[in-house]
Amino acid sequence: MTNRTSRSLAVWSLSLGCPKNRVDSEHLLGSLPVSVKSVRHISRARLVFINTCGFISPAVRESVRAVLDAVSAVAHCKRKPLLAVAGCMVGRYGAETLAKDLPEVDVWLPTASREIWPAILARALGLPWMPSSKAGGRLLSTGPSYAWLKIAEGCRHRCAFCTIPSIRGTLKSVEAANILKEAKALLEEGVKELALVAQDSTDWGIDLGLRHGLLPLLEDLVRLDGLVWLRLLYLYPAGITPALLSFIKETGPPLLPYLDIPLQHAHPEILARMGRPFARDPKRILDVVRGILPEAALRTTFIVGYPGETEAHFDYLCRFVEETRFQHVGVFAYQAEEGTKAATLPDQVPNEIKERRKETLMNIQTGISEACLASYVGKRLPVLVDAAHPEWPGLHIGRVWFQAPEVDGITYVSGPGVTPGAMRECDIVESSVYDLTALA
């Protein structure tokens, strides 16, 4: 996907946080004016690149640990590589502040300067760079089966607990022509599945003056040659319209009836305190979804222990999860993030209560997930093979249509013709709490 010189650059890279970060990393490494060779050991790298997450405190701590580990590792290298740290942690706290505590880092790359990351690194590495040097390419790190396709940056919502708008800015949709160009290039490389991501994918095009932007974009994407699966992630409830659901139903493959709807809570009082763009009963939108797409696989995330969440609020949430029976659920204990409105709210919930509520809700979902997956044993389903199992020869890791990459369970698969990037019809022979086992 790039036009670069024959020179090769040894790179050790790590991308933390969300798929949007991974896309940023892939674009950077694919846009340098030399070919990039990924290495497993820092000692062999000329460039060490870490793309950090800064969304919540645990992610920040993980990012800091990763940088400190890299600092320690490069200190023992015979030839010290260039250490570059990028992403949301840098955008949140600022390069000047971080540099005081981490002077060993050679280059800081804030999220706001993503477009010039390749130029900054090329010059720091002593590589030739002209404004026209940026190839706008992408070096995939996900293997041959799937790729993330970022359709927008930032967010126009102002949820009380969220740091994203302050880090990544307001909504900025990628132009449709550029999305289609990138999608075509990915498919030409043999990728079978494209997973659309944005902070709120249903918002795509609003800032471009497109009232129903996502639908015409999907119409163009589903017609692309070579596309086997098209998956939609991060769909805010307010943007899930009957028109969108009907389009998914009528289109069918490659557009999957898989909807990732980040609700964050179920009780109207907590949703209002969160400042969510829909402060009403989320069951209504789920009824609409299942009325039009009864076969849809639904994924969501919840925050427990939000300021003001009482035992009654939490019990309401538990009943909601039991009744709605999502295919996949992620649960997070609320983190009071500096600079957010939620951090200043009264009635903060003690940490031990938050952790207990998280465990309780996950236990409820464990039973739901186990029963759901058990219902597929004995059925025959297409499995998209992602990679060979790292420990067991002949065994591969793949996914069925209701398993999104990296966030849901997986399908262990073996048999004739099972290779990374292949799509195979398989018999589902076993299930566990979150995973399936299949034979081709």
Stockholm file with secondary structure:
# STOCKHOLM 1.0

chainA/1-440         MTNRTSRSLAVWSLSLGCPKNRVDSEHLLGSLPVSVKSVRHISRARLVFINTCGFISPAVRESVRAVLDAVSAVAHCKRKPLLAVAGCMVGRYGAETLAKDLPEVDVWLPTASREIWPAILARALGLPWMPSSKAGGRLLSTGPSYAWLKIAEGCRHRCAFCTIPSIRGTLKSVEAANILKEAKALLEEGVKELALVAQDSTDWGIDLGLRHGLLPLLEDLVRLDGLVWLRLLYLYPAGITPALLSFIKETGPPLLPYLDIPLQHAHPEILARMGRPFARDPKRILDVVRGILPEAALRTTFIVGYPGETEAHFDYLCRFVEETRFQHVGVFAYQAEEGTKAATLPDQVPNEIKERRKETLMNIQTGISEACLASYVGKRLPVLVDAAHPEWPGLHIGRVWFQAPEVDGITYVSGPGVTPGAMRECDIVESSVYDLTALA
#=GR chainA/1-440 SS CCCCEEEEEEEEEEECSSHHHHHHHHHHHHHSSEEEEECSSGGGCSEEEEEECCSSHHHHHHHHHHHHHHHHHHHTCSSCCEEEEEEHHHHHHCHHHHHHHCTTCCEEEEGGGGGGHHHHHHHHTTCCCCGGGCCCCCCCCSCSSEEEEECEESCSCCCTTCCHHHHHCSCEECCHHHHHHHHHHHHHTTCCEEEEECSSGGGTTGGGTCTTCHHHHHHHHTTSTTCCEEEECCCCGGGCCHHHHHHHHHHCTTEEEEEECCCBCSCHHHHHHHTCSCCSCTHHHHHHHHHHCTTCEEEEEEEESCTTCCHHHHHHHHHHHHHHCCSEEEEEECCCCTTSSGGGCSSCCCHHHHHHHHHHHHHHHHHHHHHHHHTTTTCEEEEEEEEECSSSTTCEEEECTTCCTTTSCCEEEESTTCCTTCEEEEEEEEECSSCEEEEC
#=GC SS_cons         CCCCEEEEEEEEEEECSSHHHHHHHHHHHHHSSEEEEECSSGGGCSEEEEEECCSSHHHHHHHHHHHHHHHHHHHTCSSCCEEEEEEHHHHHHCHHHHHHHCTTCCEEEEGGGGGGHHHHHHHHTTCCCCGGGCCCCCCCCSCSSEEEEECEESCSCCCTTCCHHHHHCSCEECCHHHHHHHHHHHHHTTCCEEEEECSSGGGTTGGGTCTTCHHHHHHHHTTSTTCCEEEECCCCGGGCCHHHHHHHHHHCTTEEEEEECCCBCSCHHHHHHHTCSCCSCTHHHHHHHHHHCTTCEEEEEEEESCTTCCHHHHHHHHHHHHHHCCSEEEEEECCCCTTSSGGGCSSCCCHHHHHHHHHHHHHHHHHHHHHHHHTTTTCEEEEEEEEECSSSTTCEEEECTTCCTTTSCCEEEESTTCCTTCEEEEEEEEECSSCEEEEC
//
